[in-house]
Amino acid sequence: MDNFIQKIEEIPTIPIVSQRVMEISGDDEAPFKDFVAIIEKDQALASKILRVANSAFYGFSSSVSSLKHACVILGINEVKSIALGCSLYNFFSHSESDAFDRTRFWKHAITCSQVAKLLGTHFSTRNRDSLFLAGLIHDIGKIVLDQYFHEEFVQILEYVSLTKTTFIKAEKKILGTTHNQIAAKLLEQWSFPEEVITQILYHHGPWHDKNYGTNSTILYLANVLTKLAGYPCHPEEKQIDLHEFANSPEVDFITKTGFDLDYERIKRLISNIQEYILMEDDNIMRLFD
């Protein structure tokens, strides 16, 4: 484990534009126009923000055509999330493994981010500003493994393919640690918001989260529903059976936490997600093309 920690500590920091976005978005005294001005300097980022603002998942009645309008309706926290997500995408753009499809990975991530926001609204949860970012980068630890621990990552992929197990079980078998733990370590090093780090750390086990349980549960459910909707991170990983999941201890935990959930509701949610994704084919689903 010491070797993993040392290597992670040697990973460079995220680009300066993202650091500036984090700083100004956390400053209540900073003028909104200054925030927009930073984004305007990066046309690629501005374009992605407009794509998100026009996402079918948000359901705005009219098209959003200006960056200022997009920033107003999305809010500073959401725009910050997009900026940080794009920075991480660019930072980890190099893929070492032919066996790990980065396009599939990012489509899973984008879908999960949208589903997490959708669930936050559906269940009327409080403090849901962090859900988009947590959903978008919840599996970033897998990319860290691919680029910085490549030999071990190949072994994990082979084990997943051979046994059709989950990444978590394969990682524990090969490494003794998991992608969510690695992600939490790196994001803490990069001074990401505590609630985002916590949600990512517990997105496979929200019942262990004593501080941000509601949002960790949302992220866990968003990840599962994204896979059930047909967007797994890796095609060889263990498939989730809808009937088994609906009657599982995990869903019992979710309902006891306060979410109204059963087989029919899960089925409807999956259907809604698939409809939104079809509408998003040329928009947000291509956020990282």
C-alpha positions as semicolon CSV with decimal commas, in nm:
position;residue;x (nm);y (nm);z (nm)
1;M;0,000;0,000;0,000
2;D;0,292;0,237;0,071
3;N;0,400;0,199;-0,291
4;F;0,055;0,305;-0,410
5;I;0,050;0,608;-0,180
6;Q;0,397;0,717;-0,293
7;K;0,307;0,693;-0,662
8;I;-0,019;0,880;-0,613
9;E;0,162;1,157;-0,426
10;E;0,391;1,196;-0,730
11;I;0,099;1,258;-0,971
12;P;0,109;1,625;-1,084
13;T;-0,168;1,865;-0,992
14;I;-0,463;1,952;-1,218
15;P;-0,434;2,242;-1,470
16;I;-0,428;2,600;-1,344
17;V;-0,761;2,695;-1,503
18;S;-0,936;2,430;-1,294
19;Q;-0,757;2,546;-0,981
20;R;-0,875;2,901;-1,054
21;V;-1,232;2,781;-1,110
22;M;-1,226;2,599;-0,775
23;E;-1,089;2,906;-0,599
24;I;-1,334;3,159;-0,740
25;S;-1,638;2,932;-0,709
26;G;-1,560;2,891;-0,340
27;D;-1,529;3,267;-0,289
28;D;-1,870;3,414;-0,201
29;E;-1,736;3,765;-0,264
30;A;-1,614;3,695;-0,618
31;P;-1,833;3,863;-0,885
32;F;-2,027;3,627;-1,109
33;K;-1,889;3,804;-1,420
34;D;-1,535;3,712;-1,313
35;F;-1,637;3,349;-1,300
36;V;-1,790;3,365;-1,649
37;A;-1,481;3,548;-1,779
38;I;-1,256;3,260;-1,671
39;I;-1,473;3,009;-1,857
40;E;-1,487;3,227;-2,171
41;K;-1,112;3,197;-2,208
42;D;-1,153;2,823;-2,273
43;Q;-1,384;2,781;-2,571
44;A;-1,379;2,402;-2,554
45;L;-1,494;2,417;-2,191
46;A;-1,758;2,679;-2,273
47;S;-1,896;2,451;-2,544
48;K;-1,923;2,160;-2,301
49;I;-2,106;2,377;-2,047
50;L;-2,361;2,469;-2,313
51;R;-2,406;2,100;-2,396
52;V;-2,483;2,020;-2,034
53;A;-2,721;2,316;-2,004
54;N;-2,914;2,180;-2,304
55;S;-2,927;1,825;-2,170
56;A;-3,264;1,650;-2,185
57;F;-3,199;1,538;-1,826
58;Y;-3,251;1,900;-1,716
59;G;-3,571;1,949;-1,911
60;F;-3,541;2,322;-1,986
61;S;-3,819;2,433;-2,218
62;S;-3,601;2,645;-2,449
63;S;-3,254;2,619;-2,597
64;V;-2,967;2,773;-2,399
65;S;-2,739;2,959;-2,641
66;S;-2,518;3,190;-2,431
67;L;-2,250;3,096;-2,180
68;K;-2,377;3,353;-1,928
69;H;-2,729;3,210;-1,948
70;A;-2,590;2,856;-1,910
71;C;-2,390;2,959;-1,602
72;V;-2,698;3,124;-1,450
73;I;-2,932;2,827;-1,492
74;L;-2,674;2,562;-1,403
75;G;-2,524;2,753;-1,114
76;I;-2,161;2,803;-1,020
77;N;-2,127;2,464;-0,850
78;E;-2,248;2,279;-1,159
79;V;-2,020;2,477;-1,391
80;K;-1,730;2,411;-1,157
81;S;-1,810;2,040;-1,174
82;I;-1,804;2,042;-1,555
83;A;-1,472;2,230;-1,557
84;L;-1,312;1,987;-1,314
85;G;-1,451;1,685;-1,498
86;C;-1,311;1,814;-1,828
87;S;-0,974;1,880;-1,667
88;L;-0,957;1,525;-1,539
89;Y;-1,057;1,392;-1,881
90;N;-0,775;1,590;-2,046
91;F;-0,529;1,505;-1,771
92;F;-0,593;1,131;-1,807
93;S;-0,631;1,131;-2,186
94;H;-0,354;0,877;-2,248
95;S;-0,465;0,514;-2,234
96;E;-0,217;0,237;-2,170
97;S;-0,454;-0,054;-2,215
98;D;-0,618;-0,173;-2,537
99;A;-0,836;-0,398;-2,319
100;F;-0,995;-0,101;-2,141
101;D;-1,225;0,106;-2,361
102;R;-1,192;0,470;-2,253
103;T;-1,485;0,579;-2,470
104;R;-1,709;0,330;-2,291
105;F;-1,562;0,440;-1,958
106;W;-1,648;0,806;-2,014
107;K;-1,996;0,731;-2,148
108;H;-2,059;0,537;-1,827
109;A;-1,925;0,833;-1,628
110;I;-2,134;1,092;-1,814
111;T;-2,449;0,883;-1,783
112;C;-2,387;0,826;-1,412
113;S;-2,344;1,201;-1,357
114;Q;-2,677;1,273;-1,524
115;V;-2,855;0,989;-1,343
116;A;-2,718;1,107;-1,008
117;K;-2,857;1,455;-1,071
118;L;-3,186;1,307;-1,190
119;L;-3,216;1,095;-0,876
120;G;-3,130;1,391;-0,655
121;T;-3,422;1,582;-0,808
122;H;-3,653;1,277;-0,817
123;F;-3,607;1,211;-0,446
124;S;-3,591;1,584;-0,355
125;T;-3,264;1,541;-0,168
126;R;-3,096;1,837;-0,004
127;N;-2,741;1,955;-0,077
128;R;-2,729;1,781;-0,416
129;D;-2,485;2,023;-0,582
130;S;-2,202;1,771;-0,557
131;L;-2,385;1,485;-0,732
132;F;-2,293;1,579;-1,090
133;L;-1,920;1,595;-1,019
134;A;-1,919;1,284;-0,799
135;G;-2,106;1,092;-1,068
136;L;-1,873;1,212;-1,343
137;I;-1,551;1,110;-1,167
138;H;-1,667;0,827;-0,940
139;D;-1,451;0,570;-1,126
140;I;-1,147;0,791;-1,186
141;G;-0,942;0,550;-0,973
142;K;-0,960;0,298;-1,260
143;I;-0,793;0,550;-1,491
144;V;-0,525;0,612;-1,228
145;L;-0,463;0,237;-1,215
146;D;-0,441;0,217;-1,595
147;Q;-0,184;0,496;-1,624
148;Y;0,022;0,458;-1,309
149;F;-0,017;0,090;-1,212
150;H;-0,062;-0,055;-1,557
151;E;0,069;-0,410;-1,503
152;E;-0,158;-0,460;-1,204
153;F;-0,450;-0,307;-1,393
154;V;-0,406;-0,554;-1,678
155;Q;-0,420;-0,836;-1,423
156;I;-0,742;-0,688;-1,283
157;L;-0,900;-0,670;-1,628
158;E;-0,800;-1,030;-1,699
159;Y;-0,943;-1,145;-1,365
160;V;-1,269;-0,958;-1,430
161;S;-1,298;-1,113;-1,777
162;L;-1,213;-1,463;-1,658
163;T;-1,440;-1,473;-1,353
164;K;-1,710;-1,220;-1,458
165;T;-1,676;-1,066;-1,115
166;T;-1,689;-0,703;-1,003
167;F;-1,395;-0,463;-1,026
168;I;-1,398;-0,427;-0,647
169;K;-1,348;-0,800;-0,591
170;A;-1,081;-0,820;-0,860
171;E;-0,895;-0,520;-0,718
172;K;-0,898;-0,660;-0,367
173;K;-0,771;-0,993;-0,502
174;I;-0,487;-0,841;-0,708
175;L;-0,402;-0,522;-0,518
176;G;-0,550;-0,537;-0,173
177;T;-0,702;-0,193;-0,235
178;T;-0,975;-0,055;-0,462
179;H;-1,027;0,213;-0,726
180;N;-1,254;0,416;-0,499
181;Q;-0,989;0,424;-0,225
182;I;-0,724;0,529;-0,477
183;A;-0,952;0,800;-0,616
184;A;-1,026;0,935;-0,268
185;K;-0,653;0,959;-0,193
186;L;-0,579;1,149;-0,516
187;L;-0,878;1,385;-0,489
188;E;-0,788;1,466;-0,129
189;Q;-0,437;1,549;-0,249
190;W;-0,590;1,781;-0,510
191;S;-0,811;1,956;-0,252
192;F;-1,143;1,847;-0,402
193;P;-1,454;1,911;-0,190
194;E;-1,484;1,675;0,106
195;E;-1,840;1,571;0,020
196;V;-1,732;1,467;-0,332
197;I;-1,440;1,264;-0,198
198;T;-1,664;1,093;0,057
199;Q;-1,931;1,003;-0,198
200;I;-1,669;0,853;-0,432
201;L;-1,502;0,662;-0,150
202;Y;-1,834;0,504;-0,050
203;H;-2,008;0,469;-0,387
204;H;-1,988;0,090;-0,357
205;G;-2,089;0,087;0,011
206;P;-2,292;0,391;0,120
207;W;-2,392;0,207;0,439
208;H;-2,037;0,279;0,563
209;D;-2,071;0,655;0,513
210;K;-2,147;0,826;0,843
211;N;-2,132;1,185;0,714
212;Y;-2,286;1,214;0,367
213;G;-2,499;0,901;0,359
214;T;-2,783;1,036;0,147
215;N;-2,567;1,150;-0,144
216;S;-2,345;0,842;-0,123
217;T;-2,660;0,634;-0,152
218;I;-2,771;0,838;-0,454
219;L;-2,432;0,785;-0,620
220;Y;-2,442;0,412;-0,544
221;L;-2,789;0,385;-0,697
222;A;-2,693;0,601;-0,997
223;N;-2,399;0,370;-1,070
224;V;-2,620;0,061;-1,053
225;L;-2,898;0,213;-1,266
226;T;-2,644;0,330;-1,525
227;K;-2,527;-0,029;-1,563
228;L;-2,882;-0,165;-1,574
229;A;-2,965;0,093;-1,844
230;G;-2,695;-0,060;-2,063
231;Y;-2,389;0,152;-1,985
232;P;-2,145;-0,052;-1,774
233;C;-1,790;0,071;-1,732
234;H;-1,647;-0,253;-1,874
235;P;-1,840;-0,512;-2,078
236;E;-1,679;-0,811;-1,905
237;E;-1,766;-0,715;-1,548
238;K;-2,039;-0,893;-1,354
239;Q;-2,384;-0,808;-1,484
240;I;-2,653;-0,693;-1,242
241;D;-2,981;-0,886;-1,242
242;L;-3,273;-0,646;-1,195
243;H;-3,491;-0,892;-1,000
244;E;-3,206;-0,989;-0,768
245;F;-3,111;-0,627;-0,710
246;A;-3,470;-0,520;-0,639
247;N;-3,493;-0,786;-0,368
248;S;-3,143;-0,741;-0,230
249;P;-3,024;-0,622;0,114
250;E;-2,879;-0,320;-0,067
251;V;-3,225;-0,206;-0,179
252;D;-3,356;-0,278;0,172
253;F;-3,090;-0,038;0,300
254;I;-3,185;0,224;0,040
255;T;-3,554;0,209;0,132
256;K;-3,478;0,223;0,504
257;T;-3,265;0,530;0,436
258;G;-3,581;0,701;0,314
259;F;-3,598;0,633;-0,060
260;D;-3,922;0,496;-0,198
261;L;-3,792;0,213;-0,415
262;D;-3,914;-0,125;-0,537
263;Y;-3,895;-0,339;-0,851
264;E;-4,154;-0,143;-1,051
265;R;-4,007;0,195;-0,955
266;I;-3,655;0,079;-1,046
267;K;-3,787;-0,048;-1,379
268;R;-3,954;0,287;-1,452
269;L;-3,640;0,476;-1,361
270;I;-3,435;0,262;-1,599
271;S;-3,689;0,321;-1,877
272;N;-3,676;0,697;-1,818
273;I;-3,297;0,695;-1,818
274;Q;-3,286;0,505;-2,148
275;E;-3,529;0,753;-2,305
276;Y;-3,315;1,047;-2,195
277;I;-3,000;0,881;-2,327
278;L;-3,159;0,833;-2,669
279;M;-3,241;1,204;-2,674
280;E;-2,885;1,287;-2,571
281;D;-2,700;1,084;-2,836
282;D;-2,564;1,391;-3,019
283;N;-2,539;1,614;-2,715
284;I;-2,416;1,534;-2,368
285;M;-2,330;1,170;-2,449
286;R;-2,058;1,317;-2,671
287;L;-1,929;1,551;-2,403
288;F;-1,578;1,411;-2,429
289;D;-1,562;1,336;-2,802
